[in-house]
């Protein structure tokens, strides 16, 4: 049966259950039961300097024939964490590692540098990349879910955009439906608008969020005058130069200062990444023998989420086994329990907070 538009709870539950083991469990959260019939067709090796991984699952049941492309989120490794920290904006269309990329048509669209690089590594890797492996595993005309949790949700979002805009799709005539969980903001408002127009309006892209999870609120957004659509009053006044030249100079200085601050903040990570790309190339760049480069960094922090929201109301509390677990509300297993109405191990939020603030104090 072809994909149907709209959020379908069984689809979301099955994808989340397959994603949870990729993250690893957070005791005492139980492991979600894997969906019946689904089998893993591919488990990639660790890809690139960001330690990215993806899996392909298949439901071979008669009349189904569906596949699921699943992207792993952040893991406690330096490369994976650096990927999240590269929270500067690059154009959604450009060239890197000698290859053209396109996540959006809008020339004003921008995407998160770290998530964009990770998605391109997963797509382009010559051994286990999506473009390399999908043609031998997925028949033409198949229905493919694209899903991810956390960092993997952002990468899955960009992969969906890339597949929609590539002139050489890995498998012809496929239909895609996207579910993301705990999605951090993958790009700016113009990227989000285009993503939503292409995939949300037809009912084929959903973003599941726990109301108490902090990750979907990141990266922090700072919207400046240059991020606002034009024409607007300020852009018109600037054009007319109606006594606003000093204001224009001040705003330009502010914009340049924001850009400089962001570049400075991430310079160590960017230098490290540049060394990896140029001195010790990624497997893809090395195998291709192509020059490596980094795209232009945009002077913008206008990060915005995308996808049709499906909101879960979190249950206050902290990890009873580890009160220092600041991902308690973020874990894939937590999302599964909230989605299915399962029982969540809980501890009083006030007591847990008190234990963190004053762990060595004796009770009065």
C-alpha positions in Angstrom: 0.0 0.0 0.0 1.5 3.4 -1.0 2.5 5.9 1.6 -0.5 7.9 2.9 -0.2 11.6 3.7 -0.5 12.4 7.4 1.0 11.4 10.7 0.5 7.7 11.5 1.3 6.6 15.0 2.3 3.0 14.1 4.8 4.4 11.6 6.3 6.7 14.2 6.5 4.0 16.8 8.2 1.5 14.5 10.8 4.0 13.4 11.5 5.2 16.9 11.9 1.6 18.1 14.5 1.0 15.4 16.3 4.2 16.2 16.6 3.7 20.0 19.2 1.0 19.9 21.4 3.2 17.8 21.6 5.7 20.6 22.0 3.2 23.4 19.8 2.9 26.4 19.6 5.2 29.4 18.8 3.2 32.5 16.2 2.7 33.8 14.4 3.3 30.5 13.3 0.0 28.8 14.3 -0.9 25.3 11.4 -0.3 22.9 10.2 -3.6 21.2 11.4 -3.8 17.6 8.6 -3.9 15.0 7.6 -7.3 13.8 8.9 -8.4 10.5 11.4 -5.6 10.0 15.0 -6.7 9.3 18.3 -4.8 9.2 19.7 -4.8 5.6 22.7 -2.6 6.3 24.7 -1.2 9.3 27.3 1.2 8.0 30.7 1.5 9.5 31.7 4.8 11.3 31.9 7.5 8.6 34.3 10.4 8.5 35.6 12.6 11.3 32.2 13.0 12.8 31.7 9.2 13.5 28.4 9.2 11.7 26.4 6.0 11.1 23.3 5.0 9.3 21.2 1.9 8.9 18.8 0.5 6.3 15.9 -1.6 7.5 13.4 -3.5 5.3 9.9 -4.9 5.8 9.7 -7.9 3.5 6.1 -8.7 4.3 3.9 -9.3 1.1 2.4 -6.0 0.0 4.7 -3.9 2.1 8.2 -3.8 0.6 9.0 -0.7 2.6 12.5 0.5 3.7 13.7 2.8 6.5 16.9 4.9 6.2 17.8 5.6 9.8 20.5 8.1 10.9 22.2 7.8 14.3 22.4 10.9 16.6 25.2 12.2 18.7 27.5 9.7 20.5 30.1 10.5 23.2 33.0 10.9 20.8 35.0 14.0 20.0 34.0 14.1 16.3 30.3 13.6 16.9 30.3 16.4 19.5 32.2 18.8 17.3 29.6 18.2 14.6 27.0 19.7 16.9 29.2 22.6 17.9 29.8 23.8 14.3 26.6 25.8 14.7 27.3 28.4 12.0 25.4 28.9 8.8 26.5 28.1 5.3 24.6 28.5 2.0 22.1 25.7 1.3 23.7 25.4 -2.2 27.4 25.4 -3.0 30.5 23.2 -3.5 32.6 21.3 -1.0 35.2 18.5 -1.4 35.0 19.3 -5.1 31.4 18.3 -5.4 28.3 20.4 -5.8 25.6 20.1 -3.1 22.0 21.5 -3.0 19.7 21.3 0.0 17.4 24.1 -1.3 16.7 26.2 -4.4 16.3 29.5 -2.5 19.6 31.4 -2.7 18.8 32.9 0.7 18.5 29.5 2.4 21.2 28.5 4.8 22.0 25.3 6.7 23.9 24.3 9.9 27.6 23.7 8.9 28.1 20.6 11.0 24.9 18.9 10.1 25.5 19.7 6.4 29.0 18.3 6.4 27.8 15.1 8.2 24.9 14.6 5.8 27.2 14.9 2.8 29.7 12.4 4.3 26.9 9.9 4.8 25.6 10.6 1.3 28.9 10.6 -0.5 31.1 8.0 1.3 32.4 5.7 -1.5 32.2 2.5 0.6 29.0 2.8 2.8 27.4 6.1 1.6 23.7 6.3 0.8 24.4 7.1 -2.8 26.7 4.1 -3.1 24.7 1.4 -1.2 21.0 2.3 -1.8 20.9 1.2 -5.5 21.9 -2.4 -4.7 19.5 -2.7 -1.7 16.4 -0.8 -2.7 14.4 -1.6 -5.9 13.1 1.3 -8.1 9.7 2.6 -7.1 10.1 1.6 -3.4 8.7 3.5 -0.4 11.4 4.7 1.9 11.1 6.3 5.3 13.9 8.7 6.3 14.2 9.1 10.0 16.6 10.1 12.7 16.9 11.1 16.4 18.7 14.2 17.7 21.7 15.0 15.5 20.5 12.2 13.3 17.2 13.9 12.9 18.9 17.0 11.5 21.0 14.9 9.2 18.0 13.0 8.0 16.2 16.3 7.3 19.1 17.5 5.1 19.3 14.1 3.4 15.7 14.3 2.4 16.3 17.8 1.0 19.4 16.6 -0.9 17.5 13.6 -2.5 14.8 16.0 -3.6 17.2 18.3 -5.4 19.8 15.9 -6.8 19.8 15.4 -10.6 21.0 11.8 -10.1 18.7 10.1 -7.5 20.3 6.8 -6.2 17.1 4.9 -6.8 14.5 6.1 -9.4 10.9 6.7 -8.6 11.1 6.2 -4.9 8.5 7.8 -2.6 9.8 9.2 0.7 8.2 10.0 4.0 10.2 11.7 6.8 9.9 11.4 10.6 12.3 13.2 12.9 12.5 12.9 16.7 14.1 15.6 19.0 15.2 17.6 15.9 17.7 20.4 16.5 17.3 23.3 14.1 18.9 22.4 10.8 18.9 25.7 8.9 17.4 29.2 8.6 13.9 30.4 8.1 14.2 30.3 4.3 15.4 26.8 4.3 12.6 25.8 6.7 10.0 27.5 4.5 11.2 25.6 1.4 11.4 22.3 3.3 7.8 22.8 4.6 6.4 23.8 1.3 7.9 20.7 -0.4 7.3 18.0 2.2 5.0 19.2 4.9 2.3 20.7 2.7 1.8 17.3 1.1 1.7 15.6 4.5 5.0 13.7 4.2 7.3 15.2 6.8 6.8 15.2 10.6 8.8 16.4 13.6 8.1 14.8 17.0 9.2 16.8 20.0 9.1 16.3 23.8 7.9 19.6 25.4 10.6 19.2 28.1 13.5 18.4 25.8 16.1 21.2 25.4 17.7 19.8 22.2 15.0 21.0 19.8 15.5 24.5 21.1 19.1 24.5 19.9 21.1 26.0 18.3 20.0 29.3 19.9 18.5 31.7 17.4 19.5 35.3 17.1 17.6 37.1 14.3 19.2 40.2 12.9 17.9 42.8 10.5 19.6 41.0 7.6 17.5 37.9 8.3 14.2 39.6 7.8 12.5 39.2 4.4 12.7 42.2 2.0 11.1 44.5 1.2 10.5 45.7 4.8 10.5 49.2 6.4 14.2 49.1 7.2 15.3 47.9 3.8 13.1 50.6 2.1 14.4 53.3 4.4 18.0 52.2 3.7 17.4 52.4 0.0 15.9 55.8 0.3 18.6 56.9 2.8 16.1 58.9 4.8 18.5 60.3 7.4 19.4 56.8 8.5 23.0 56.5 7.4 24.3 56.4 11.0 21.8 53.7 11.8 22.8 51.7 8.7 26.5 51.9 9.7 25.7 50.8 13.3 23.7 47.8 12.1 26.4 46.9 9.6 28.9 47.0 12.4 26.7 44.8 14.6 26.3 42.3 11.8 30.0 42.1 11.2 30.6 41.7 14.9 28.2 38.8 15.2 29.9 37.2 12.2 33.3 37.7 13.7 32.2 36.4 17.1 30.8 33.2 15.6 33.9 32.6 13.5 36.2 33.2 16.5 34.1 31.0 18.7 34.3 28.1 16.4 37.8 28.7 15.0 39.5 25.8 16.9 36.9 23.3 15.5 37.0 24.8 12.0 40.8 24.6 12.1 40.6 21.0 13.2 38.1 20.2 10.5 40.2 22.0 7.9 43.2 19.9 8.9 41.2 16.8 8.6 39.9 17.8 5.2 43.2 19.1 3.8 46.0 17.4 5.7 44.3 14.1 6.6 41.3 13.9 4.2 38.0 12.2 4.8 37.8 8.8 3.2 35.5 10.2 0.5 37.8 13.1 -0.4 40.9 10.8 -0.4 39.3 8.2 -2.6 38.0 10.8 -5.0 41.3 12.6 -5.2 39.4 15.9 -5.3 40.4 19.2 -3.7 38.8 20.0 -0.4 37.4 23.3 0.8 35.0 24.8 3.3 32.0 26.8 2.2 31.5 30.5 3.0 30.2 31.1 6.6 27.1 33.3 6.6 26.8 36.2 9.1 23.5 34.7 10.5 22.2 32.9 13.5 18.6 32.7 12.3 18.2 29.0 13.0 14.7 27.6 12.7 13.1 24.1 12.9 11.1 22.5 10.1 8.6 19.6 9.7 5.0 19.4 10.8 5.1 19.4 14.6 3.7 16.5 16.6 4.2 17.5 20.2 4.5 15.2 23.2 3.9 16.7 26.6 6.9 15.6 28.8 6.5 14.4 32.3 8.7 16.5 34.8 11.4 14.7 36.6 14.9 13.5 36.3 16.7 10.2 35.8 16.3 8.3 39.1 19.5 6.4 38.5 21.5 9.4 37.4 20.4 12.9 38.5 23.2 14.4 36.4 21.7 12.9 33.1 20.8 16.2 31.3 19.5 14.2 28.3 16.8 12.4 30.4 14.0 14.1 28.5 15.9 13.7 25.2 16.5 9.9 25.0 14.9 8.0 22.1 13.5 5.5 24.6 11.8 8.4 26.5 10.2 9.6 23.3 8.9 6.1 22.7 7.3 5.9 26.2 5.7 9.4 25.7 4.5 8.4 22.2 3.0 5.1 23.4 1.7 6.2 26.8 4.1 3.9 28.6 5.2 4.0 32.2 8.1 6.4 32.8 10.4 5.8 35.8 10.3 9.1 37.7 11.7 10.9 40.6 10.4 14.1 42.2 11.8 17.0 40.2 12.3 19.1 43.3 14.2 16.4 45.2 16.4 15.7 42.2 17.1 19.4 41.7 18.0 19.7 45.3 20.4 16.8 45.1 22.2 18.4 42.2 22.4 21.9 43.8 23.6 20.7 47.2 24.7 17.1 46.9 26.9 17.2 50.0 24.4 18.8 52.3 23.0 16.8 55.1 19.1 16.9 55.4 17.8 19.4 58.0 
